[in-house]
Structures are given as structure tokens and as C-alpha cells.
Amino acid sequence: MRFAGYAAIFDRVDRGGDVIRAGAFGADVPVVPLLWQHRGRAIGTIERIAPDQRGLRVIGRIDDARVAGLVRGGALNGLSIGFRARGAVRGRVRELTAVDLVEVSLVAQPMQPLARVHMVEERATMPPPDLVPDPRQPRADEESDHG
């Protein structure tokens, strides 16, 4: 089963008091393992990963049947990242300005509540990250409430 979502959201404070700034991952984000709850066993693969205006967008494939069932059924939809901070500014919050990504995990409770799976697909074809619809943006074929 394949999914798309955001593993990190830019410029939003998470539950731990961290905020990842746009550009913190650099232009070329390495492909990293897909884990379950930040534990060492891979449950699938990250096929594409790239920053956009909102955050760190991912397309992945889940090979573990139990985890795939939880995601498919909507019981599990949190995404989280493991990283090493290379640049940070401490203040009211810790602003992460440069990070090395280590892994992406499917989790029950992400530190960043907006880091979620937003699309699940059983078929083998899913559009690239820039073509996967962002659930926060209205589609072109939807009517506006603002005339």
C-alpha cells in the first residue's frame, strides 16, 4: 500500500517546543528508512521525499500488512521524523534551521499534530509529491463560498 503525507511542517511549533524552519533540510533530502514508532525495524520504504512550501512531503510504501491495515482504516495516520539538529536558535522555542534527516516514522501521536498521512492508495501508481493534492488547498473544481 502506498501513501502520501507530510513528515514535517514548516514554521509551526510542535508539542516539544521545536519549530522546523523552511530550508532546514536543504535542497537535496536523502531517502531514509520508513519505521514504525521510531523503532529500528523498517516497515516499508520512502519512495520520494522533498520539501515544499508547507513542509517535508513524502510518498512511501508500507510493506507490513498489519501497519498497512491500520493506515488504510484510518486508525493510524501520524508521521514523525528522526533527525540530528545541525543549526538551532534557542528562545521561547527551539528554531531548527539546519537538520540531518535520519528516518521517517508512522506514529500514533506525532510531535507535530499537522504531520499526517493525507492520501492512501492501493494501486501501484501515485503521482509525484508536487501532484498529490494537499488536503488544505481547495481543488480547482470546488466552488468557493466567497462568491
N, C-alpha and C positions, 0 to 999 in steps of 0.2 A: 504494500500500500504506500502511496506517495502523499506527501503533504507540503503545504507552503505556509509560511508564517514569519513572524519577527522574533528573532532570538534576543534582540536588544532594541531598546527605543532610545533615541537621542533626546537630550535636554529635558528629561523627566526624572525627578528624584525617585529612587526605589525605596523599598521598605528598610533597607540597611543604611540609608543616608548617602548613597552614591548616585552620581549623575554622570552618564557617559556623554561626552560632547561629540558632536558631529566631527568626523575626521579622525577620531581616536584610533580607529582600526587601520588607518592608512588606505591607500587605493587598492592594493592587492591583498585581499584577505585569504589566508591559506585555508584549504579544505581540511577540516578537523573531524574527529570521530563524533558520532551520534551516540550518546549514552543515555542510560535510564537513571534519573535522580542523581547525577554526577558520580555514579559508581563506575568502576573500571570496565565493565563488560559492554561492548558495542551491541546495540540493538538494531542497527541499520547503518545507513551511510548518508552523509550530506552530499548531495549531488551538485548543488550550486549555492554559493553564498556571496553576497555583495551588499555593500551599504547603499542606501538611497536617501532621500530627504528625511524619511521618518525614522529609519533605524537600520539594523542589520537583518536583511531579508534572506530567508533560506528556503530551499526546496530540498527535501530529504525523502529517503525511502526507509520504511520500517520493515525489518525482516522478522522480528519477533511477533508471533501470532497473537499472544496474549496482549502485548502492548498495542498492537495494531487494532485489536478489538476495542480496547479502552478508548483510543483516539477516535476510531470510527463511530463509536456510540456516544461520543461527547463527554465521557466521564473523565478524560484526561486531555487537557489542551494547553498546558503551560509550557513555555520554553524558557531556558536559562542558559547562561554561558559560564564557563570556567575560563579565567584569564589571569594574567600577571600584569599589574599596573607598572608601566614604564614612566608615566608622567601623570602627576596629580597635584591639584591645588586644594589645600585644606582651608576650610572656612566653616560656615554654617553647615555645608555639605562637603563631601569629597568629590571634586570635579575631576573626572578621569579624562585626561587629554591625550594619552597615548597608552594603548594596551596591546599585549600579545595574546591573541585568542588561543586557547588550549583545547576546548571542547564545547559542544552544544549538547544540552540535555533536554529530554522531555521530563517535565516535573509536574507534581500535583499542585504546588504553590510556588510560583515564580517570585523572586525578589522584586521584579518589575511587573506589576499586575497587568500591564498592557502588552507584555511579551507573550504572544499566544499563537497557536495554530489557527489559521483562518480559512484554510481550504484543504479538503481531503479528496483524494481521487484514487479509484481502484485501477483505472486504465493506465497503460504504460506511457501515455503521452500527457505531459503537462507543460504549459507554456513557460518560457524563461521568466525569471523573477520580475522583470520590468513589465511583463504582460499579465502576470497573475493579479487579479483585481484586489485592490486594497479595500477592506470592508468599511473603512471610514469615509471613503470617497463615493459620492453618488455616481451611478452609472449614467452614461450618456442617454440611454433610452428611458430613464426615470424622469417623471415630471417633477418640477420644482414646486414647493409650497409657497414660493415667493414670487409668483406671477411673472 
